[in-house]
Amino acid sequence: MTTRFHGITSLALAGAAIALGAVAMFQSAMWIGVGYLLVCAIAAPVVLYAYCAKCPCKTHCAHVLPGKAAMLFKRQPGPYSPAEMLAMIVALLLMVGLPQIVLWRSPGLLIAFWVLLGIAVIQVRSVVCRACGNINCPLNKVKQPA
């Protein structure tokens, strides 16, 4: 229950940070905000496909919705290829990095963005990752026996 709570709230906090980024982008220009939302609409499924769909824990994912969505891809669990890791990293960097350009103009939104995202990352690393059995995850300290 605690793991699921942290999984759901970390996802919600990260989503709120992305929403703040979108608000900042829309404040800059409508087309920039729309472009950012399109990037996020493409990047999120890339993360789901490249990372979540290969996770052996997707049926009992603490984040709940990504696990359920990842099951739609019907990918077998296994090690991540360099291309999958690169796709996931690029997608996440685009979602987090693009708004930084306009967030610098709104210090309050910038601080709120990073506080929300920081709390989400802390929850994931301190609670969700510790309960996860994905031995293929590069952040998981538990490795397969040799």
DSSP file (Angstrom, degrees, kcal/mol; ACC not computed):
  #  RESIDUE AA STRUCTURE BP1 BP2  ACC     N-H-->O    O-->H-N    N-H-->O    O-->H-N    TCO  KAPPA ALPHA  PHI   PSI    X-CA   Y-CA   Z-CA
    1    1 A M     >        0   0    0      0, 0.0     4,-2.5     0, 0.0     5,-0.1   0.000 360.0 360.0 360.0 -45.2    0.0    0.0    0.0
    2    2 A T  H  >  +     0   0    0      2,-0.2     4,-2.4     1,-0.2     5,-0.2   0.907 360.0  50.4 -63.7 -41.6    2.8    2.5    0.9
    3    3 A T  H  > S+     0   0    0      1,-0.2     4,-2.5     2,-0.2    -1,-0.2   0.923 111.4  47.7 -62.9 -44.1    4.7    1.7   -2.3
    4    4 A R  H  > S+     0   0    0      2,-0.2     4,-2.8     1,-0.2     5,-0.3   0.905 109.8  53.3 -64.3 -41.4    1.5    2.2   -4.4
    5    5 A F  H  X S+     0   0    0     -4,-2.5     4,-2.8     1,-0.2     5,-0.2   0.943 113.0  43.3 -56.6 -49.1    0.8    5.5   -2.6
    6    6 A H  H  X S+     0   0    0     -4,-2.4     4,-2.2     1,-0.2     5,-0.2   0.855 113.0  53.0 -68.2 -34.6    4.3    6.7   -3.4
    7    7 A G  H  X S+     0   0    0     -4,-2.5     4,-1.6    -5,-0.2    -2,-0.2   0.931 114.3  40.9 -64.6 -45.4    4.1    5.4   -7.0
    8    8 A I  H  X S+     0   0    0     -4,-2.8     4,-2.4    54,-0.3    -2,-0.2   0.925 117.4  46.6 -70.2 -45.1    0.8    7.2   -7.7
    9    9 A T  H  X S+     0   0    0     -4,-2.8     4,-2.8    -5,-0.3     5,-0.2   0.875 110.7  52.5 -68.8 -34.9    1.8   10.4   -5.9
   10   10 A S  H  X S+     0   0    0     -4,-2.2     4,-2.4    -5,-0.2    -1,-0.2   0.904 111.1  47.8 -65.8 -38.6    5.2   10.6   -7.6
   11   11 A L  H  X S+     0   0    0     -4,-1.6     4,-2.4    -5,-0.2    -2,-0.2   0.910 113.0  48.3 -65.0 -41.9    3.5   10.2  -10.9
   12   12 A A  H  X S+     0   0    0     -4,-2.4     4,-2.3     2,-0.2    -2,-0.2   0.902 112.0  49.0 -65.4 -41.2    1.0   12.9  -10.0
   13   13 A L  H  X S+     0   0    0     -4,-2.8     4,-2.1     2,-0.2    -2,-0.2   0.913 112.2  47.4 -65.9 -42.3    3.8   15.3   -8.8
   14   14 A A  H  X S+     0   0    0     -4,-2.4     4,-2.3     2,-0.2    -2,-0.2   0.901 112.1  51.3 -64.6 -39.4    5.8   14.7  -12.0
   15   15 A G  H  X S+     0   0    0     -4,-2.4     4,-2.4     1,-0.2    -2,-0.2   0.885 108.5  51.2 -63.0 -38.9    2.7   15.3  -14.0
   16   16 A A  H  X S+     0   0    0     -4,-2.3     4,-2.3     2,-0.2    -2,-0.2   0.882 108.8  51.3 -66.1 -37.9    2.0   18.5  -12.1
   17   17 A A  H  X S+     0   0    0     -4,-2.1     4,-2.2     2,-0.2    -2,-0.2   0.922 110.6  48.3 -64.0 -43.3    5.6   19.7  -12.9
   18   18 A I  H  X S+     0   0    0     -4,-2.3     4,-2.2     1,-0.2    -2,-0.2   0.897 110.0  52.6 -63.3 -39.9    5.1   18.9  -16.6
   19   19 A A  H  X S+     0   0    0     -4,-2.4     4,-2.5     2,-0.2    -1,-0.2   0.901 108.0  50.7 -62.9 -40.5    1.8   20.9  -16.4
   20   20 A L  H  X S+     0   0    0     -4,-2.3     4,-2.4     2,-0.2    -1,-0.2   0.900 108.9  52.3 -62.5 -39.8    3.6   23.8  -14.9
   21   21 A G  H  X S+     0   0    0     -4,-2.2     4,-2.2     1,-0.2    -2,-0.2   0.904 109.3  49.3 -60.6 -41.2    6.1   23.6  -17.7
   22   22 A A  H  X S+     0   0    0     -4,-2.2     4,-2.9     2,-0.2    -2,-0.2   0.903 108.3  53.2 -65.1 -41.3    3.2   23.7  -20.2
   23   23 A V  H  X S+     0   0    0     -4,-2.5     4,-2.2     1,-0.2    -2,-0.2   0.932 110.2  47.7 -58.5 -46.1    1.7   26.7  -18.5
   24   24 A A  H  X S+     0   0    0     -4,-2.4     4,-1.3     1,-0.2    -1,-0.2   0.898 111.8  50.2 -62.2 -40.2    5.0   28.5  -18.8
   25   25 A M  H  X S+     0   0    0     -4,-2.2     4,-2.2     1,-0.2     8,-0.5   0.915 110.6  48.8 -65.2 -42.8    5.3   27.5  -22.4
   26   26 A F  H  < S+     0   0    0     -4,-2.9    -1,-0.2     1,-0.2    -2,-0.2   0.852 106.7  57.0 -65.9 -33.6    1.8   28.8  -23.1
   27   27 A Q  H  < S+     0   0    0     -4,-2.2    -1,-0.2    -5,-0.2    -2,-0.2   0.835 108.5  48.1 -64.5 -30.8    2.6   32.1  -21.4
   28   28 A S  H  < S-     0   0    0     -4,-1.3     2,-0.3     1,-0.3    -2,-0.2   0.948 135.8 -31.5 -73.9 -50.3    5.4   32.5  -23.8
   29   29 A A     X  -     0   0    0     -4,-2.2     4,-2.1     1,-0.1    -1,-0.3  -0.913  49.2-122.4-169.1 144.1    3.4   31.7  -26.9
   30   30 A M  H  > S+     0   0    0     -2,-0.3     4,-2.6     1,-0.2     5,-0.2   0.912 113.1  51.1 -57.4 -45.4    0.5   29.5  -27.8
   31   31 A W  H  > S+     0   0    0      1,-0.2     4,-2.2     2,-0.2    -1,-0.2   0.823 108.0  52.9 -66.4 -30.4    2.4   27.6  -30.5
   32   32 A I  H  > S+     0   0    0     -3,-0.3     4,-2.3    -7,-0.2    -1,-0.2   0.912 110.8  47.2 -69.4 -42.5    5.3   26.9  -28.1
   33   33 A G  H  X S+     0   0    0     -4,-2.1     4,-2.3    -8,-0.5    -2,-0.2   0.917 113.4  47.5 -63.7 -44.3    2.8   25.5  -25.5
   34   34 A V  H  X S+     0   0    0     -4,-2.6     4,-2.2     1,-0.2    -2,-0.2   0.916 111.7  51.4 -63.4 -42.7    1.1   23.4  -28.2
   35   35 A G  H  X S+     0   0    0     -4,-2.2     4,-2.4    -5,-0.2    -2,-0.2   0.906 109.5  49.9 -60.3 -42.2    4.5   22.2  -29.4
   36   36 A Y  H  X S+     0   0    0     -4,-2.3     4,-2.6     2,-0.2    -1,-0.2   0.915 109.4  50.7 -64.5 -43.0    5.5   21.2  -25.9
   37   37 A L  H  X S+     0   0    0     -4,-2.3     4,-2.3     1,-0.2    -1,-0.2   0.883 110.2  50.7 -62.4 -36.9    2.3   19.2  -25.4
   38   38 A L  H  X S+     0   0    0     -4,-2.2     4,-1.4     2,-0.2    -2,-0.2   0.912 109.2  50.7 -65.5 -42.0    2.9   17.4  -28.7
   39   39 A V  H  X S+     0   0    0     -4,-2.4     4,-3.2     1,-0.2     3,-0.4   0.933 112.6  46.7 -59.8 -45.2    6.4   16.6  -27.6
   40   40 A C  H  X S+     0   0    0     -4,-2.6     4,-2.4     1,-0.2    -2,-0.2   0.873 108.0  56.3 -64.6 -37.0    5.0   15.2  -24.3
   41   41 A A  H  < S+     0   0    0     -4,-2.3    -1,-0.2    -5,-0.2    -2,-0.2   0.782 116.2  37.1 -66.7 -26.3    2.3   13.3  -26.1
   42   42 A I  H  X S+     0   0    0     -4,-1.4     4,-1.3    -3,-0.4    -2,-0.2   0.845 115.9  52.5 -88.6 -40.8    5.0   11.5  -28.2
   43   43 A A  H  X S+     0   0    0     -4,-3.2     4,-2.2    -5,-0.2     5,-0.2   0.877 101.8  58.8 -67.0 -39.4    7.6   11.2  -25.4
   44   44 A A  H  X S+     0   0    0     -4,-2.4     4,-2.3     1,-0.2    -1,-0.2   0.938 108.0  44.1 -60.7 -48.9    5.4    9.5  -22.8
   45   45 A P  H  > S+     0   0    0      0, 0.0     4,-2.9     0, 0.0     5,-0.2   0.828 109.5  58.5 -65.4 -28.0    4.5    6.5  -25.0
   46   46 A V  H  X S+     0   0    0     -4,-1.3     4,-3.1     2,-0.2     5,-0.3   0.937 108.3  45.3 -62.9 -44.9    8.2    6.3  -26.0
   47   47 A V  H  X>S+     0   0    0     -4,-2.2     4,-2.4     1,-0.2     5,-1.5   0.927 113.8  49.9 -62.5 -45.0    9.1    5.9  -22.3
   48   48 A L  H  <>S+     0   0    0     -4,-2.3     5,-2.8     3,-0.2    -2,-0.2   0.920 117.7  39.2 -59.8 -44.3    6.2    3.3  -21.9
   49   49 A Y  H  <5S+     0   0    0     -4,-2.9    -2,-0.2     3,-0.2    -1,-0.2   0.948 121.2  40.8 -72.1 -49.2    7.4    1.3  -24.9
   50   50 A A  H  <5S+     0   0    0     -4,-3.1    -3,-0.2    -5,-0.2    -2,-0.2   0.829 135.9   7.4 -72.3 -32.4   11.1    1.5  -24.4
   51   51 A Y  T ><5S+     0   0    0     -4,-2.4     3,-1.2    -5,-0.3     4,-0.4   0.799 126.7  44.0-115.8 -62.7   11.2    1.0  -20.6
   52   52 A C  G > <S+     0   0    0     -5,-1.5     3,-1.4     1,-0.3    -3,-0.2   0.849 107.3  59.6 -62.2 -37.0    7.9    0.2  -18.9
   53   53 A A  G 3 <S+     0   0    0     -5,-2.8    22,-0.3    -6,-0.3    -1,-0.3   0.719 107.1  47.7 -67.9 -19.6    6.8   -2.4  -21.5
   54   54 A K  G <  S+     0   0    0     -3,-1.2    24,-1.3    -6,-0.2    -1,-0.3   0.419  86.2 110.6 -98.4   0.7    9.9   -4.5  -20.8
   55   55 A C    X   -     0   0    0     -3,-1.4     3,-1.1    -4,-0.4    20,-0.1  -0.593  62.2-147.8 -76.7 131.9    9.6   -4.4  -17.0
   56   56 A P  T 3  S+     0   0    0      0, 0.0     3,-0.3     0, 0.0    -1,-0.1   0.616  95.4  60.5 -73.1  -9.8    8.7   -7.7  -15.4
   57   57 A C  T >   +     0   0    0      1,-0.2     3,-1.5     2,-0.1    10,-0.1   0.277  66.8 109.2 -99.7  10.3    6.8   -5.8  -12.7
   58   58 A K  G X  S+     0   0    0     -3,-1.1     3,-0.9     1,-0.3    -1,-0.2   0.775  72.1  61.1 -63.1 -25.2    4.2   -4.1  -15.0
   59   59 A T  G 3  S+     0   0    0     -3,-0.3    -1,-0.3     1,-0.2    -2,-0.1   0.761 121.1  24.6 -72.1 -22.2    1.4   -6.3  -13.7
   60   60 A H  G <  S+     0   0    0     -3,-1.5    -1,-0.2     7,-0.0    -2,-0.2  -0.136  87.8 162.6-131.1  38.3    1.9   -4.9  -10.2
   61   61 A C    X   -     0   0    0     -3,-0.9     3,-1.2     3,-0.2     7,-0.1  -0.340  39.6-140.6 -62.1 133.4    3.5   -1.6  -11.0
   62   62 A A  T 3  S+     0   0    0      1,-0.3   -54,-0.3    66,-0.1   -55,-0.2   0.761 105.0  58.4 -67.1 -24.3    3.5    0.9   -8.1
   63   63 A H  T 3  S-     0   0    0      1,-0.2     2,-1.8   -56,-0.2    -1,-0.3   0.599  89.2-166.5 -79.7  -9.8    2.8    3.7  -10.6
   64   64 A V  S <> S+     0   0    0     -3,-1.2     4,-2.3     1,-0.3     5,-0.2  -0.396  71.0  53.0  63.6 -76.1   -0.4    1.7  -11.6
   65   65 A L  H  > S+     0   0    0     -2,-1.8     4,-2.9     1,-0.2    -1,-0.3   0.899 107.4  49.4 -62.6 -44.8   -1.4    3.5  -14.8
   66   66 A P  H  > S+     0   0    0      0, 0.0     4,-2.7     0, 0.0    -1,-0.2   0.903 111.4  51.6 -60.5 -37.2    2.0    3.2  -16.6
   67   67 A G  H  > S+     0   0    0      2,-0.2     4,-1.3     1,-0.2    -2,-0.2   0.928 112.2  44.9 -63.1 -44.5    2.1   -0.5  -15.8
   68   68 A K  H  X S+     0   0    0     -4,-2.3     4,-0.5     1,-0.2     3,-0.3   0.917 115.1  47.8 -65.2 -43.0   -1.4   -1.1  -17.2
   69   69 A A  H >< S+     0   0    0     -4,-2.9     3,-1.2     1,-0.2     4,-0.4   0.885 107.6  56.5 -64.8 -38.3   -0.6    1.0  -20.3
   70   70 A A  H >< S+     0   0    0     -4,-2.7     3,-1.3     1,-0.3     5,-0.4   0.801  95.4  65.6 -65.0 -29.2    2.7   -0.9  -20.8
   71   71 A M  H >< S+     0   0    0     -4,-1.3     3,-1.0    -3,-0.3    -1,-0.3   0.768  88.6  68.6 -64.5 -24.1    0.8   -4.2  -20.9
   72   72 A L  T << S+     0   0    0     -3,-1.2    -1,-0.3    -4,-0.5    -2,-0.2   0.775  92.0  59.5 -65.4 -25.3   -0.8   -3.0  -24.1
   73   73 A F  T <  S-     0   0    0     -3,-1.3    -1,-0.2    -4,-0.4    -2,-0.2   0.688  93.6-148.0 -77.3 -18.0    2.5   -3.3  -25.9
   74   74 A K    <   +     0   0    0     -3,-1.0     2,-0.3    -4,-0.4    -3,-0.1   0.872  36.3 160.2  52.3  44.8    2.8   -7.0  -25.1
   75   75 A R        -     0   0    0     -5,-0.4    -1,-0.2   -22,-0.3    -2,-0.1  -0.739  40.6-117.9 -95.2 146.1    6.6   -6.9  -24.9
   76   76 A Q        -     0   0    0     -2,-0.3    -1,-0.0     1,-0.1   -23,-0.0  -0.590  33.0-105.4 -80.7 141.1    8.5   -9.6  -23.0
   77   77 A P        +     0   0    0      0, 0.0   -22,-0.2     0, 0.0    -1,-0.1  -0.313  64.2 118.0 -61.1 148.9   10.6   -8.6  -20.0
   78   78 A G        -     0   0    0    -24,-1.3    58,-0.1    -3,-0.1   -24,-0.0  -0.965  62.8 -40.8 170.8 179.0   14.3   -8.6  -20.5
   79   79 A P        -     0   0    0      0, 0.0     2,-0.4     0, 0.0    58,-0.1  -0.254  59.8-113.7 -62.4 150.6   17.4   -6.5  -20.6
   80   80 A Y        -     0   0    0     56,-0.4   -29,-0.1     4,-0.0   -30,-0.0  -0.707  25.3-133.4 -88.3 135.2   17.2   -3.0  -22.1
   81   81 A S     >  -     0   0    0     -2,-0.4     4,-2.3   -31,-0.2     5,-0.2  -0.430  25.6-109.6 -78.9 161.2   19.1   -2.4  -25.3
   82   82 A P  H  > S+     0   0    0      0, 0.0     4,-2.5     0, 0.0     5,-0.2   0.873 121.1  54.3 -57.5 -36.3   21.3    0.7  -25.6
   83   83 A A  H  > S+     0   0    0      2,-0.2     4,-2.5     1,-0.2     5,-0.2   0.898 108.1  48.7 -65.7 -40.0   18.7    2.1  -28.2
   84   84 A E  H  > S+     0   0    0      2,-0.2     4,-2.3     1,-0.2    -1,-0.2   0.914 112.8  47.4 -65.8 -42.4   15.9    1.6  -25.7
   85   85 A M  H  X S+     0   0    0     -4,-2.3     4,-2.6     2,-0.2    -2,-0.2   0.911 112.8  49.1 -65.2 -41.1   17.8    3.3  -22.9
   86   86 A L  H  X S+     0   0    0     -4,-2.5     4,-2.8    -5,-0.2     5,-0.2   0.917 110.5  50.6 -63.9 -43.3   18.7    6.2  -25.3
   87   87 A A  H  X S+     0   0    0     -4,-2.5     4,-2.4     1,-0.2    -2,-0.2   0.919 112.7  46.6 -60.5 -44.2   15.1    6.6  -26.4
   88   88 A M  H  X S+     0   0    0     -4,-2.3     4,-2.5     2,-0.2     5,-0.2   0.926 113.7  47.4 -64.6 -44.9   13.9    6.7  -22.8
   89   89 A I  H  X S+     0   0    0     -4,-2.6     4,-2.8     2,-0.2     5,-0.2   0.928 113.3  47.7 -63.9 -45.7   16.6    9.2  -21.7
   90   90 A V  H  X S+     0   0    0     -4,-2.8     4,-2.3     2,-0.2    -1,-0.2   0.921 112.2  50.2 -61.8 -43.9   15.9   11.5  -24.7
   91   91 A A  H  X S+     0   0    0     -4,-2.4     4,-2.0    -5,-0.2    -2,-0.2   0.932 113.8  44.4 -60.8 -46.5   12.2   11.4  -24.1
   92   92 A L  H  X S+     0   0    0     -4,-2.5     4,-2.2     1,-0.2     5,-0.3   0.905 112.2  52.3 -65.5 -41.3   12.5   12.2  -20.4
   93   93 A L  H  X S+     0   0    0     -4,-2.8     4,-3.4    -5,-0.2     5,-0.4   0.879 108.9  50.7 -63.5 -36.9   15.1   15.0  -21.1
   94   94 A L  H  X S+     0   0    0     -4,-2.3     4,-1.6    -5,-0.2    -1,-0.2   0.927 111.3  47.6 -65.2 -43.9   12.7   16.6  -23.6
   95   95 A M  H  < S+     0   0    0     -4,-2.0    -2,-0.2    -5,-0.2    -1,-0.2   0.873 125.2  30.5 -65.6 -36.1    9.8   16.5  -21.2
   96   96 A V  H  < S+     0   0    0     -4,-2.2     4,-0.3    -5,-0.2    -2,-0.2   0.845 123.3  45.8 -89.8 -38.0   11.9   18.0  -18.4
   97   97 A G  H >X S+     0   0    0     -4,-3.4     3,-1.3    -5,-0.3     4,-0.5   0.878  97.8  65.0 -79.8 -40.1   14.4   20.1  -20.4
   98   98 A L  T >< S+     0   0    0     -4,-1.6     3,-1.0    -5,-0.4     4,-0.4   0.882 100.0  51.5 -55.7 -43.5   12.3   22.0  -22.9
   99   99 A P  T >> S+     0   0    0      0, 0.0     4,-2.6     0, 0.0     3,-0.6   0.710  90.2  80.4 -69.1 -15.4   10.3   24.1  -20.4
  100  100 A Q  H <> S+     0   0    0     -3,-1.3     4,-1.4    -4,-0.3    -2,-0.2   0.844  83.2  63.2 -59.8 -32.4   13.5   25.2  -18.6
  101  101 A I  H << S+     0   0    0     -3,-1.0    -1,-0.2    -4,-0.5     4,-0.2   0.914 116.0  27.9 -58.1 -45.4   14.1   27.8  -21.4
  102  102 A V  H X4 S+     0   0    0     -3,-0.6     3,-1.2    -4,-0.4     4,-0.4   0.727 110.3  68.7 -92.0 -22.4   10.9   29.7  -20.4
  103  103 A L  H >< S+     0   0    0     -4,-2.6     3,-1.5     1,-0.3     7,-0.5   0.806  87.5  68.7 -65.4 -27.4   10.7   28.7  -16.8
  104  104 A W  T 3< S+     0   0    0     -4,-1.4    -1,-0.3     1,-0.3    -2,-0.1   0.772  94.3  57.4 -61.7 -24.0   13.8   30.9  -16.2
  105  105 A R  T <  S+     0   0    0     -3,-1.2    -1,-0.3     1,-0.2    -2,-0.2   0.650 108.7  47.5 -80.0 -15.2   11.6   33.9  -16.9
  106  106 A S    <>  -     0   0    0     -3,-1.5     4,-2.6    -4,-0.4     3,-0.5  -0.779  67.6-176.1-126.5  85.3    9.2   32.9  -14.1
  107  107 A P  H  > S+     0   0    0      0, 0.0     4,-2.6     0, 0.0     5,-0.2   0.833  83.1  55.4 -54.8 -35.5   11.3   32.1  -11.0
  108  108 A G  H  > S+     0   0    0      1,-0.2     4,-2.4     2,-0.2     5,-0.2   0.929 111.4  43.0 -63.5 -44.3    8.2   31.0   -9.0
  109  109 A L  H  > S+     0   0    0     -3,-0.5     4,-2.9     2,-0.2    -1,-0.2   0.881 112.9  53.9 -67.9 -37.4    7.2   28.5  -11.6
  110  110 A L  H  X S+     0   0    0     -4,-2.6     4,-2.2    -7,-0.5    -2,-0.2   0.937 111.7  44.1 -61.5 -47.0   10.8   27.3  -12.0
  111  111 A I  H  X S+     0   0    0     -4,-2.6     4,-2.4    -5,-0.2     5,-0.2   0.929 114.6  48.9 -64.2 -45.5   11.1   26.7   -8.3
  112  112 A A  H  X S+     0   0    0     -4,-2.4     4,-2.6    -5,-0.2     5,-0.3   0.913 109.6  53.6 -60.7 -42.5    7.7   24.9   -8.1
  113  113 A F  H  X S+     0   0    0     -4,-2.9     4,-2.5     1,-0.2    -1,-0.2   0.945 113.7  41.0 -55.5 -51.6    8.6   22.8  -11.2
  114  114 A W  H  X S+     0   0    0     -4,-2.2     4,-2.4     2,-0.2    -1,-0.2   0.806 113.1  53.3 -73.9 -29.3   11.8   21.5   -9.5
  115  115 A V  H  X S+     0   0    0     -4,-2.4     4,-2.5     2,-0.2     5,-0.2   0.948 113.3  44.0 -66.7 -47.4   10.3   21.1   -6.1
  116  116 A L  H  X S+     0   0    0     -4,-2.6     4,-2.1    -5,-0.2    -2,-0.2   0.946 118.1  43.7 -61.2 -48.6    7.5   18.9   -7.5
  117  117 A L  H  X S+     0   0    0     -4,-2.5     4,-2.5    -5,-0.3    -1,-0.2   0.887 112.8  53.2 -65.9 -38.4    9.9   17.0   -9.7
  118  118 A G  H  X S+     0   0    0     -4,-2.4     4,-2.4     2,-0.2    -1,-0.2   0.916 109.3  47.6 -62.6 -44.5   12.4   16.6   -6.9
  119  119 A I  H  X S+     0   0    0     -4,-2.5     4,-2.5     2,-0.2    -1,-0.2   0.912 111.8  51.6 -63.2 -41.2    9.9   15.2   -4.5
  120  120 A A  H  X S+     0   0    0     -4,-2.1     4,-2.5    -5,-0.2    -2,-0.2   0.929 111.0  46.9 -61.0 -45.8    8.7   12.8   -7.2
  121  121 A V  H  X S+     0   0    0     -4,-2.5     4,-2.9     1,-0.2     5,-0.3   0.906 111.5  51.3 -64.3 -41.6   12.3   11.6   -7.8
  122  122 A I  H  X S+     0   0    0     -4,-2.4     4,-2.6     1,-0.2     5,-0.3   0.921 110.9  48.9 -61.5 -43.8   12.9   11.2   -4.1
  123  123 A Q  H  X>S+     0   0    0     -4,-2.5     4,-2.2     2,-0.2     5,-1.6   0.931 113.7  46.2 -61.1 -45.3    9.8    9.1   -3.7
  124  124 A V  I  <>S+     0   0    0     -4,-2.5     5,-3.5     3,-0.2     6,-0.4   0.956 117.6  41.4 -63.8 -50.2   10.6    6.9   -6.7
  125  125 A R  I  <5S+     0   0    0     -4,-2.9    -1,-0.2     1,-0.2    -2,-0.2   0.858 122.0  39.5 -68.4 -34.9   14.3    6.3   -5.6
  126  126 A S  I  <5S+     0   0    0     -4,-2.6    -1,-0.2    -5,-0.3    -2,-0.2   0.757 135.5   7.2 -90.2 -23.5   13.6    5.9   -1.9
  127  127 A V  I  X5S+     0   0    0     -4,-2.2     4,-1.2    -5,-0.3    -3,-0.2   0.728 126.6  44.3-121.8 -56.6   10.4    3.8   -2.0
  128  128 A V  I >><S+     0   0    0     -5,-1.6     4,-0.8     1,-0.2     3,-0.6   0.935 115.2  46.6 -65.3 -48.8    9.2    2.7   -5.4
  129  129 A C  H >4<S+     0   0    0     -5,-3.5     3,-0.7     1,-0.2    -1,-0.2   0.869 108.0  57.6 -62.2 -36.5   12.6    1.5   -6.7
  130  130 A R  H 34 S+     0   0    0     -6,-0.4    -1,-0.2     1,-0.2    -2,-0.2   0.812 111.0  42.6 -65.3 -28.6   13.4   -0.4   -3.4
  131  131 A A  H << S+     0   0    0     -4,-1.2    -1,-0.2    -3,-0.6     2,-0.2   0.551  94.3 102.6 -92.6  -8.5   10.2   -2.5   -3.8
  132  132 A C    <<  -     0   0    0     -4,-0.8   -71,-0.0    -3,-0.7    -3,-0.0  -0.523  54.9-159.9 -82.6 141.8   10.7   -3.1   -7.5
  133  133 A G        +     0   0    0     -2,-0.2     2,-1.4     7,-0.0    -1,-0.1   0.144  46.3 130.6-104.0  18.2   11.9   -6.4   -8.8
  134  134 A N    >   -     0   0    0      1,-0.2     3,-1.3    -5,-0.1     6,-0.2  -0.577  30.5-180.0 -76.4  93.5   13.1   -5.3  -12.2
  135  135 A I  T 3  S+     0   0    0     -2,-1.4     9,-0.3     1,-0.3    -1,-0.2   0.638  76.7  62.2 -71.3 -12.6   16.6   -6.7  -12.2
  136  136 A N  T 3  S+     0   0    0    -82,-0.1   -56,-0.4     7,-0.1    -1,-0.3   0.590  77.1 106.9 -86.8 -11.2   17.2   -5.3  -15.7
  137  137 A C    X   -     0   0    0     -3,-1.3     3,-1.3     1,-0.2   -86,-0.0  -0.502  69.3-141.0 -70.1 130.2   16.8   -1.7  -14.5
  138  138 A P  T 3  S+     0   0    0      0, 0.0    -1,-0.2     0, 0.0    -3,-0.0   0.712 102.4  53.7 -66.0 -17.2   20.2    0.1  -14.4
  139  139 A L  T 3  S+     0   0    0      2,-0.0     2,-0.5     3,-0.0    -4,-0.1   0.566  85.1 100.4 -90.7  -9.4   19.1    1.8  -11.2
  140  140 A N    <   -     0   0    0     -3,-1.3   -10,-0.1    -6,-0.2    -7,-0.0  -0.654  59.2-158.3 -81.7 125.1   18.2   -1.4   -9.4
  141  141 A K  S    S+     0   0    0     -2,-0.5     2,-0.6     2,-0.1    -1,-0.2   0.698  72.1  87.3 -76.0 -19.5   21.0   -2.5   -7.1
  142  142 A V        -     0   0    0     -8,-0.1     2,-0.3    -3,-0.0    -2,-0.1  -0.725  65.6-170.8 -83.2 122.6   19.8   -6.1   -7.1
  143  143 A K        -     0   0    0     -2,-0.6    -7,-0.1     1,-0.1     3,-0.1  -0.765  28.7 -91.6-114.4 159.5   21.4   -7.9  -10.0
  144  144 A Q        -     0   0    0     -9,-0.3     2,-0.1    -2,-0.3    -1,-0.1  -0.353  50.6-100.1 -64.0 145.0   20.9  -11.3  -11.6
  145  145 A P              0   0    0      0, 0.0    -1,-0.1     0, 0.0     0, 0.0  -0.426 360.0 360.0 -64.8 143.0   23.1  -14.1  -10.2
  146  146 A A              0   0    0     -2,-0.1    -2,-0.1    -3,-0.1     0, 0.0   0.475 360.0 360.0 -77.2 360.0   26.0  -14.8  -12.5
